[in-house]
Amino acid sequence: MMVTKMISSNPEFWTIVDVGSWLEGQGFAQYKAAFTHHKINGEVLLMLTEKDLKEDLMIKILGDLKRLHAAIRRLQHAHSPLEPLNSSKTAPMTASSPLSNLNNHNLHPPSPHAPNTTHTRSRTYSSDSQASDLPDQQKYGGLRRPSGVATQLRPEYMKTIISCLYMFLVTWITAIIMVFVHDRVPDRERHPPLPDIFLDNVPHIPWAFQLCEITILLLTSTWLVILFFHKHRSIAIRRFCALSGSVFLLRCATMFITSLSVPGSHLQCEPRDPSDLLTQLEQAWIIWQGGGLSIKGVRTCGDYMFSGHTTALTLLNFFITEYTPRRMYYLHIASWVLNTFGIFFILAAHEHYSIDVFIAFYITSRMFLYYHSLANNRALHQRDSFRTKIWFPMFSYFEAHIDGIVPNEYSNPLCKTNLMFFWNNAIASPYRSIFGGVKRKEKRK
């Protein structure tokens, strides 16, 4: 009788105990402990997908998995997101809102004949900074999600590894190019510093550049902490490495093509005599292992147009603010303050021309925004996928299976469930596919 009563009531208000009773009534009492461990109440139950049941709740029996997923789908259909989500205690969602005419890709505009009614924000099921501010909700295969939020978020560790290797390769290329441009830096006697509106009017502050690099280290530490706890850290790492590698590869081209004169007379920069290949590789190794930071003993000249320090500051700032919820506005303000003061310290130290800093900030921020705009609006690059593959080949490869905004959800990576998931998908799965293929070949022979 109790189960029948619960099914006829609103499942959104079920407690964890009620969900357990529902499982027993459906014949899945053996999974009650797993649901209780993950604190699955009625609200969370309506959000569960087949992937959640298989990977997070560890339901391995295929028949049970399909039947339980079908039972949850029946609950989701019975409690449709197009109906009022809550009881009389909460204002219902207006189904006639103009935003409800959007499709899964947010491509079609609202109907001009839709009535202009006041839309009350309904409850969302995500803590992400982007999607939690979107008022309307849509139905993805029976699952209520804020509009634009991705429904496929596979970690795809192999793509992440490729992205990291790409970034490390670009950093090594950057170190080699920095050695090359240092050897051909223009002579200050023949090519004095160029006129600069900021450098000509702000006195040189010797210790400012070290403060800039300390700011970079602070932002880097913050970003690493966010990555450690972010549930979709593999996607965030992949995007960070892809964008970092692409921007710094562009920087290599700009400093290789044109060599600017030294921006200040305080810099001890002179063109060096040509050296052999082994010596150049040793110099590049010193730059690479020091990360190009002067506080680690790296001293380079000629690597201007555009500023690598500004690029690092801007990338870290944008990724920190993108992959944390908007309610963490104190962190976002601090990140922007560090980004701004870091740029000021570069100019105050007279280590770069003002145009170096401006171009670095503009290119880095535009690259970040273009990439995430395409990634968050899947329809934009699906309409012309061929051109996207030509101009953004890495983007097409890395984002092939992500169909919307990545929600800012967090988890403990050291818990048993996450460690098992990482082992099965990142370590065990490739070995199974390799050795499985070998065994199949042996059987054929």
C-alpha positions in Angstrom: 0.0 0.0 0.0 2.8 2.4 0.9 4.5 1.9 -2.5 1.2 2.5 -4.4 0.7 5.6 -2.4 4.1 6.9 -3.3 3.7 6.2 -7.0 0.5 8.1 -7.1 2.1 11.1 -5.3 4.8 13.6 -6.6 8.1 11.6 -6.8 10.1 14.9 -6.7 9.4 15.1 -2.9 10.4 11.5 -2.1 13.1 11.1 0.6 16.0 8.6 0.4 13.9 6.1 2.4 11.0 6.5 0.0 13.2 5.8 -3.0 14.4 2.7 -1.2 10.8 1.6 -0.7 10.1 2.3 -4.4 13.1 0.1 -5.4 11.7 -2.8 -3.2 8.3 -2.4 -4.8 9.9 -2.6 -8.3 11.9 -5.7 -7.4 15.3 -4.0 -7.2 15.9 -4.3 -3.4 19.5 -5.5 -4.0 20.4 -2.0 -5.2 18.8 -0.1 -2.3 22.2 0.1 -0.5 23.9 1.7 -3.5 21.1 4.3 -3.9 21.3 5.1 -0.1 25.1 5.4 -0.3 24.8 8.0 -3.1 21.9 9.8 -1.3 19.4 9.4 -4.1 16.2 11.1 -3.2 13.2 11.6 -5.5 14.6 14.8 -7.1 17.9 13.0 -8.0 16.0 9.9 -9.1 14.3 11.9 -11.8 17.6 13.0 -13.2 19.3 9.5 -13.4 20.4 8.3 -16.8 21.4 4.8 -17.9 25.0 6.0 -17.8 24.6 7.0 -14.1 23.1 3.7 -13.2 25.9 1.8 -15.0 29.0 3.9 -14.1 28.2 5.6 -10.8 25.8 3.1 -9.2 27.8 0.2 -10.6 24.8 -1.9 -11.9 26.5 -4.4 -14.1 23.6 -6.9 -14.9 22.3 -5.7 -18.2 18.7 -6.9 -17.7 18.4 -5.1 -14.3 20.0 -2.0 -15.8 17.5 -1.8 -18.7 14.5 -2.6 -16.5 15.4 -0.1 -13.8 16.1 2.6 -16.4 12.7 1.9 -18.0 11.0 2.2 -14.6 12.8 5.6 -14.0 11.8 6.7 -17.4 8.2 6.0 -16.6 8.4 8.1 -13.5 10.0 10.9 -15.6 7.3 10.8 -18.2 4.6 10.7 -15.5 6.2 13.8 -14.0 6.8 15.7 -17.2 9.0 18.9 -17.0 6.3 20.7 -19.1 3.9 20.3 -16.1 4.3 22.3 -12.9 7.4 21.0 -11.1 6.3 21.7 -7.6 3.1 21.8 -5.4 1.1 24.8 -4.5 4.0 25.9 -2.2 6.1 26.9 -5.3 5.1 29.0 -8.3 4.7 26.8 -11.4 6.8 27.2 -14.5 5.0 29.0 -17.3 5.0 26.6 -20.3 4.1 29.4 -22.7 7.4 31.2 -22.1 9.0 32.4 -25.3 12.2 30.5 -24.3 10.2 27.2 -24.3 10.2 27.3 -28.1 14.0 26.6 -28.2 15.1 23.2 -29.5 17.9 21.1 -28.0 20.5 23.2 -29.7 19.0 26.6 -28.9 19.0 27.3 -32.7 15.4 28.4 -33.4 14.2 31.8 -32.2 11.0 32.1 -30.1 7.7 32.3 -31.9 6.6 35.9 -32.5 3.0 34.8 -31.6 4.0 33.6 -28.1 2.3 35.5 -25.3 4.5 37.8 -23.3 4.0 36.2 -19.9 6.1 36.6 -16.8 8.4 33.5 -16.3 9.2 32.4 -12.8 12.6 30.7 -12.5 12.2 27.0 -11.7 14.4 24.7 -9.9 17.5 23.6 -11.8 19.5 20.4 -11.3 23.0 21.8 -11.9 25.5 23.9 -10.0 27.2 25.2 -13.1 27.9 28.8 -13.6 26.4 29.0 -17.1 23.4 26.7 -17.0 22.1 27.6 -13.6 21.3 31.1 -14.8 19.2 29.9 -17.7 15.5 30.0 -16.8 13.9 27.4 -19.1 14.3 23.7 -18.9 14.1 21.1 -21.6 13.6 17.4 -22.0 16.6 15.3 -23.0 15.3 11.8 -23.4 13.0 12.2 -20.4 15.6 14.0 -18.3 15.0 17.5 -17.1 18.1 19.7 -17.7 18.6 23.4 -18.0 18.8 24.5 -21.6 22.1 24.0 -23.3 23.6 21.7 -20.7 25.5 18.7 -22.2 23.9 15.3 -21.9 27.0 13.5 -23.0 30.1 14.1 -20.9 32.4 11.1 -21.4 35.9 11.8 -20.0 37.7 10.4 -23.1 41.1 10.1 -21.4 42.9 9.3 -24.6 41.9 12.7 -26.1 43.1 14.4 -22.9 46.5 12.7 -23.1 46.8 13.8 -26.7 45.9 17.3 -25.8 48.6 17.3 -23.0 51.2 16.0 -25.3 50.3 18.7 -27.8 50.8 21.4 -25.2 54.1 20.0 -24.0 55.4 19.8 -27.6 54.4 23.4 -28.2 56.2 24.5 -25.0 59.4 22.8 -26.3 59.0 24.5 -29.6 58.6 27.8 -27.8 61.8 27.2 -25.8 63.7 26.6 -29.1 62.3 29.7 -30.8 63.2 31.8 -27.7 66.8 30.7 -28.1 66.7 31.6 -31.8 65.3 35.1 -31.2 67.7 35.7 -28.4 70.6 35.1 -30.7 69.3 37.6 -33.2 68.0 40.4 -30.9 68.7 43.8 -32.5 71.7 45.8 -31.3 70.6 48.6 -28.9 73.2 51.0 -30.3 71.6 50.8 -33.7 68.0 50.0 -32.7 67.1 51.9 -29.5 63.8 51.2 -27.7 60.7 52.1 -29.7 58.4 54.9 -28.5 55.7 53.6 -26.2 52.9 55.7 -24.6 53.0 53.7 -21.3 56.7 53.0 -20.9 57.7 56.6 -21.7 55.5 57.9 -18.9 55.7 55.3 -16.1 59.0 54.9 -14.2 60.7 51.5 -14.2 60.0 49.3 -11.1 62.7 46.6 -10.9 60.7 44.2 -8.6 57.4 44.4 -10.5 58.2 41.5 -12.9 58.7 39.1 -10.0 55.3 40.1 -8.6 53.8 39.3 -12.0 55.3 35.8 -11.9 54.1 35.3 -8.3 50.6 36.2 -9.5 50.9 33.6 -12.2 51.8 30.9 -9.6 48.8 31.9 -7.4 46.4 31.6 -10.4 48.0 28.3 -11.4 47.6 26.9 -7.9 43.9 28.0 -7.8 43.3 26.3 -11.2 44.9 23.1 -10.1 42.7 22.9 -7.0 39.6 23.5 -9.2 40.7 20.7 -11.5 41.3 18.3 -8.6 37.7 18.6 -7.4 35.9 19.2 -10.7 33.8 16.3 -11.8 34.6 16.8 -15.5 38.2 17.6 -14.9 39.3 15.5 -18.0 37.3 17.8 -20.3 38.6 21.0 -18.6 42.2 19.8 -18.8 41.8 18.9 -22.5 40.4 22.3 -23.3 43.1 24.1 -21.3 45.9 22.2 -23.0 44.4 22.6 -26.5 44.0 26.4 -26.0 47.3 26.9 -24.3 49.2 25.0 -27.1 47.4 26.9 -29.9 48.0 30.4 -28.4 51.6 29.7 -27.6 52.2 28.2 -31.1 50.8 31.4 -32.6 53.2 33.3 -30.3 56.1 31.3 -31.7 55.2 32.4 -35.2 55.0 36.1 -34.3 58.3 36.3 -32.5 60.1 34.2 -35.2 58.9 36.5 -38.0 59.7 39.9 -36.5 62.4 40.8 -34.0 61.6 43.9 -32.0 64.3 46.0 -30.3 64.7 45.7 -26.5 61.9 47.8 -24.7 64.2 49.2 -22.0 67.8 50.2 -21.5 67.9 48.4 -18.1 67.7 45.0 -19.9 71.1 43.3 -20.4 70.4 42.0 -23.9 73.0 41.7 -26.6 73.0 39.6 -29.8 75.0 36.4 -29.2 77.5 34.7 -31.4 76.2 31.7 -33.4 76.5 28.5 -31.3 76.3 24.8 -32.2 73.1 22.8 -32.1 74.0 21.1 -28.8 74.5 24.4 -27.0 71.2 25.7 -28.3 69.4 22.6 -27.1 70.9 23.0 -23.7 69.8 26.6 -23.6 66.3 25.6 -24.7 66.2 22.9 -21.9 67.0 25.6 -19.3 64.1 27.7 -20.5 61.7 24.8 -20.7 62.4 23.4 -17.3 62.1 26.8 -15.8 58.8 27.5 -17.5 60.2 30.8 -18.9 60.0 32.4 -15.4 62.8 34.7 -14.2 62.2 33.7 -10.6 63.5 30.2 -11.7 66.6 31.7 -13.2 65.4 32.0 -16.8 66.6 35.2 -18.6 65.6 35.6 -22.3 65.6 38.5 -24.7 63.8 39.1 -28.0 60.6 37.1 -27.2 58.3 40.0 -27.7 55.1 40.5 -29.8 53.3 39.1 -27.9 53.7 38.7 -24.1 53.7 35.1 -22.9 53.2 36.2 -19.3 50.0 38.0 -20.3 48.8 35.0 -22.2 49.3 32.7 -19.1 47.6 35.2 -16.8 44.6 35.6 -19.1 44.1 31.9 -19.8 44.2 31.0 -16.1 41.8 33.8 -15.2 39.3 32.8 -17.9 39.4 29.1 -17.0 39.0 29.8 -13.3 35.9 32.0 -13.9 34.4 29.6 -16.5 34.7 26.4 -14.5 33.5 27.7 -11.1 29.8 28.6 -10.3 28.8 32.2 -10.5 28.0 32.3 -6.9 31.7 32.2 -6.2 31.9 35.8 -7.2 34.6 36.6 -4.6 36.9 34.1 -6.4 36.0 35.6 -9.8 36.8 39.2 -8.6 40.1 38.1 -7.1 41.0 36.3 -10.3 40.3 39.4 -12.4 42.2 41.6 -10.0 45.2 39.3 -10.2 45.0 39.2 -14.0 44.8 43.0 -14.2 47.6 43.7 -11.7 49.8 41.0 -13.3 49.5 42.9 -16.6 50.3 46.2 -14.9 53.4 44.6 -13.2 54.7 43.5 -16.7 54.5 47.0 -18.0 55.8 48.6 -14.8 58.9 46.3 -15.1 59.4 47.5 -18.7 59.7 43.9 -19.8 57.3 44.3 -22.8 55.9 47.0 -25.0 52.3 48.0 -24.3 51.3 46.6 -27.7 52.7 43.2 -26.7 50.4 43.1 -23.7 47.4 44.4 -25.6 47.7 41.8 -28.4 48.3 39.0 -26.0 45.2 39.8 -23.9 43.1 40.2 -27.0 44.2 37.1 -28.9 44.0 34.9 -25.7 40.6 36.1 -24.7 39.2 35.8 -28.2 40.5 32.3 -28.7 38.9 31.3 -25.3 35.6 32.8 -26.2 35.5 31.5 -29.7 36.3 27.9 -28.6 33.8 27.9 -25.8 31.1 29.6 -27.8 31.3 26.8 -30.4 31.5 24.1 -27.7 28.5 25.4 -25.8 26.4 25.9 -28.9 26.7 22.7 -30.7 24.4 23.8 -33.6 26.8 26.6 -34.6 29.4 24.2 -35.9 27.0 21.4 -36.9 25.5 23.6 -39.6 28.8 23.8 -41.3 30.8 20.9 -40.0 33.1 20.7 -43.0 34.4 24.3 -42.6 34.8 23.8 -38.8 36.9 20.7 -39.4 39.1 22.7 -41.9 39.7 25.7 -39.7 39.4 24.1 -36.2 40.6 20.5 -36.7 41.5 20.0 -33.0 38.2 21.4 -31.9 36.3 19.0 -34.1 38.2 16.1 -32.7 38.3 17.0 -29.0 34.6 18.2 -28.8 33.0 15.6 -31.1 31.0 13.9 -28.3 30.2 17.0 -26.2 26.8 18.4 -27.1 26.4 21.4 -24.8 27.6 23.3 -21.7 29.8 21.4 -19.3 28.2 21.8 -15.8 30.3 22.8 -12.9 29.8 19.8 -10.7 32.3 18.6 -8.1 33.4 15.3 -6.6 36.2 13.8 -4.6 38.5 12.1 -7.0 40.0 9.9 -4.3 36.7 8.2 -3.3 36.4 4.5 -4.2 33.8 4.9 -6.9 35.8 7.5 -8.8 39.0 5.5 -8.5 37.3 2.4 -9.9 35.7 4.4 -12.7 39.1 5.9 -13.6 40.7 2.4 -13.5 38.1 0.9 -15.7 38.0 3.7 -18.3 41.5 5.1 -18.4 43.7 2.1 -17.6 41.9 -1.2 -17.9 39.8 -0.4 -21.0 42.8 0.3 -23.4 44.6 -2.9 -22.3 41.4 -4.9 -22.8 41.0 -3.6 -26.3 44.6 -4.2 -27.2 44.9 -7.7 -25.8 41.4 -8.6 -26.9 42.3 -7.7 -30.5 45.5 -9.9 -30.1 43.5 -12.8 -28.8 41.0 -12.5 -31.6 43.8 -12.6 -34.2 45.3 -15.7 -32.5 41.9 -17.5 -32.6 41.6 -16.7 -36.3 45.0 -18.3 -37.0 
